[in-house]
Amino acid sequence: MTLRLDQRLWIAGPEIAVDWDLFDLVAGDTVAPLMRIGPRGRPARVEVSDSAFADALTARCPDLHRSDDKGSGGNLRLVVWSIAAGLSVILLAIYGVPAIAARLAPVIPISVESRLGSAVADQVDRMLGHPPVCDDGPARAVLDRLVARMAGERGMVGQRGMVGQRGLPGEPRIAVHRHAVANALTLPGGRVIILSSLIDRSETADEFAGILAHEFGHIAARDPMRALLAASGSSFLLSLVLGDLAGSTLIVATGQMALSAGYSRDAETAADAYAVETLRRSGGDAGALATILERVARDEEPDGVASLLRSHPFTRERAHHIRALAGNDTAGRHILTDADWIMLKGICRNVATAAPR
């Protein structure tokens, strides 16, 4: 094989005759005097062991030892682009996905949301340690009447309501579980999980009804569906960055969404307003939700009722706003009789022990 160097590199030999542009040539990683060269972006290579010829090539080819995909410059560009891509995904997960979820949630069919809610409910049950269901017959009947009364007053989607006071997308599905933590968890599909200590810590039926009506407000606004879409979408994007393509991040996120859904300040304010109007229409004390919020904020318990508010910021401000909305015209009203409230508080009487904290 013969190599000739002038304005181009000519290569001639048996069954080969090519010429390469000197400005396209790049050298591979070799040990002197061996030099392996070839045109950029093509697999063809030729090896030169003549040091004088190698020196001549180096003098004539300005980019011979520079590579777009090797060396410190190439590595730096690769690192910069990798960081930029990762940051783009993270920013999309933090800001873009929630915005998309807010637009998508209202158009998800109720049947689809119900199936998703069932799957999330199973996962939440596992994360809570499979707490026993409280379903004492007479107490359950009181709870069902209370739920039907409040849901009926607000109506279902399609019926006219106040501005910002939307109807429920379907009949709420309420489950009570024996548990030492006082909390209410709202899931997609109109599911609400009540942990029994919430009933124990409520001093009046109206306080409990106010919390329940607040969760109905989240259901009406499709907040759980929005939170699920945002959590799962963000977790999927982050799993791409972290390399967790098996989906464990996504699975954990859906359960965590339900256990500690931190809705926005506007969403909480809207749900509070929904609760006030629901209690007013249902014949209860519209300001009772403020009472339990104020008591919890004052007590600042590390567990128990405070768990209800751990992801609900601006507690005192919320209570003040609720009282302003409620006024005084419903003060002293009772949504349940004393007998029914005592009956409801015993909904777990047939369950022996509470689930551990």
Residue pairs with C-beta under 8 A, 6 or more apart in sequence:
1 11
1 12
1 13
1 14
1 16
1 46
2 10
2 11
2 12
2 13
3 9
3 10
3 11
3 46
3 48
3 53
4 10
4 12
5 53
5 56
5 57
5 60
7 22
8 19
8 20
8 21
8 22
9 19
9 20
9 22
9 25
9 37
9 57
10 18
10 19
11 17
11 18
11 19
11 20
11 46
18 44
20 38
20 39
21 39
22 60
22 61
23 61
23 62
23 63
24 39
24 40
25 37
25 38
25 39
25 40
25 57
25 61
25 63
25 64
26 37
26 38
26 39
26 40
26 63
26 64
26 65
26 66
26 67
27 35
27 36
27 37
27 64
27 65
28 36
28 37
28 38
28 45
29 70
30 36
30 47
32 51
32 54
33 49
33 50
33 51
33 54
34 47
34 48
34 49
35 47
35 48
35 49
35 54
35 57
36 45
36 46
36 47
36 48
37 45
37 46
37 47
37 48
37 57
37 64
38 44
38 45
38 46
40 63
40 68
48 54
48 57
57 64
58 64
58 65
66 73
67 74
68 74
69 78
86 241
89 237
89 238
89 240
89 241
90 237
90 238
90 241
92 237
93 233
93 234
93 235
93 237
93 238
94 234
97 229
97 230
97 233
97 234
97 237
98 226
98 230
98 234
100 229
100 233
101 226
101 227
101 229
101 230
101 233
102 226
104 229
105 222
105 225
105 226
105 229
106 222
108 222
108 225
108 229
110 169
110 170
110 189
113 169
113 188
113 189
113 222
113 225
114 170
114 188
114 189
114 190
115 189
116 188
116 189
116 225
116 228
117 187
117 188
117 189
117 190
117 191
117 224
118 189
118 191
119 254
120 187
120 188
120 191
120 228
120 254
120 255
120 257
120 258
121 175
121 187
121 191
121 193
123 251
123 254
123 255
123 258
124 185
124 187
124 193
124 255
124 258
124 259
125 131
125 177
126 255
127 255
127 259
128 177
128 179
128 195
128 259
128 355
129 355
129 356
130 355
131 177
131 178
131 179
131 195
131 354
131 355
132 177
132 178
132 351
132 355
133 175
133 176
133 177
133 178
133 351
134 176
134 177
134 178
134 196
134 347
134 348
134 350
134 351
135 176
135 347
135 350
136 346
136 347
136 348
136 349
136 350
138 343
139 343
139 344
139 345
139 346
139 347
139 349
140 347
142 336
142 340
142 343
142 344
143 174
143 176
143 344
143 347
144 174
145 340
146 205
146 209
146 212
146 335
146 336
146 344
147 172
147 174
147 212
149 282
149 283
149 335
150 209
150 212
150 213
150 216
150 278
150 279
150 282
151 168
151 171
151 172
151 216
153 278
153 281
153 282
154 161
154 165
154 167
154 168
154 216
154 220
154 274
154 277
154 278
154 281
155 161
155 167
155 168
156 167
156 168
156 169
156 170
156 171
157 166
157 167
157 168
157 169
157 170
158 167
159 167
161 167
162 277
164 270
164 273
164 274
165 220
165 273
165 274
165 277
166 220
166 221
166 274
167 220
168 190
168 216
168 219
168 220
169 190
169 219
169 220
169 222
170 189
170 190
171 190
172 190
172 191
172 192
172 216
172 219
173 189
173 190
173 191
173 192
174 192
174 194
174 212
175 191
175 192
175 193
175 194
176 193
176 194
176 195
176 196
176 199
176 347
176 348
177 193
177 194
177 195
177 196
177 355
178 196
178 348
178 351
178 353
178 354
178 355
179 195
179 196
179 197
179 354
179 355
180 197
180 303
180 304
180 354
180 355
180 356
180 357
181 195
181 197
181 303
181 304
181 307
181 357
182 195
182 197
182 198
182 200
182 201
182 304
182 305
182 307
182 308
183 195
183 197
183 198
183 307
183 308
184 192
184 193
184 194
184 195
184 198
184 211
184 212
184 215
184 308
185 192
185 193
185 195
185 258
185 259
185 261
186 192
186 215
186 218
186 219
186 223
186 224
186 258
186 261
187 193
187 224
187 258
188 224
188 225
188 228
189 224
190 219
192 212
192 215
192 216
192 219
194 212
196 347
196 348
196 354
197 304
197 305
197 354
198 208
198 211
198 305
198 308
199 208
199 344
199 345
199 347
200 345
201 304
201 305
202 208
202 211
202 292
203 291
203 292
203 295
204 285
204 288
204 291
204 334
204 341
205 284
205 334
205 335
205 336
205 340
205 341
205 344
206 279
206 284
206 285
206 288
206 333
206 334
206 335
207 288
207 289
207 291
207 292
208 344
209 279
209 282
209 284
209 288
209 335
209 336
210 275
210 279
210 284
210 285
210 288
210 289
210 290
210 292
211 275
211 289
211 292
211 308
213 274
213 275
213 278
213 279
213 282
213 289
214 271
214 272
214 274
214 275
214 289
215 271
216 274
216 275
216 278
217 270
217 271
217 272
217 273
217 274
217 275
217 278
218 224
218 263
218 267
218 271
220 274
221 267
221 270
221 271
221 274
223 261
223 263
223 267
223 271
224 257
224 258
224 261
227 257
227 261
227 263
228 254
228 257
228 258
231 253
231 254
231 256
231 257
232 250
232 253
232 254
232 257
234 253
235 249
235 250
235 252
235 253
236 247
236 249
236 250
238 244
238 249
239 245
239 247
239 249
239 250
242 249
260 310
260 311
261 311
262 311
262 312
262 313
263 271
263 311
263 312
265 313
265 314
268 312
268 313
268 314
268 318
269 318
269 321
272 289
272 318
272 321
272 322
272 325
273 325
275 289
275 322
276 286
276 287
276 289
276 322
276 325
276 326
277 286
279 285
279 286
279 288
279 289
279 326
279 330
279 335
280 286
280 326
280 330
282 335
283 333
283 335
284 330
284 333
284 334
284 335
285 326
285 330
285 331
285 332
285 333
285 334
285 335
286 325
286 326
286 327
286 330
287 322
287 323
287 326
287 327
287 330
287 331
289 322
290 318
290 319
290 320
290 322
290 323
290 326
291 319
292 305
293 309
293 315
293 316
293 318
293 319
293 322
294 315
294 316
294 319
295 305
296 305
296 306
296 308
296 309
296 315
297 309
297 315
297 316
297 319
299 305
299 306
300 306
303 357
309 315
312 318
336 344
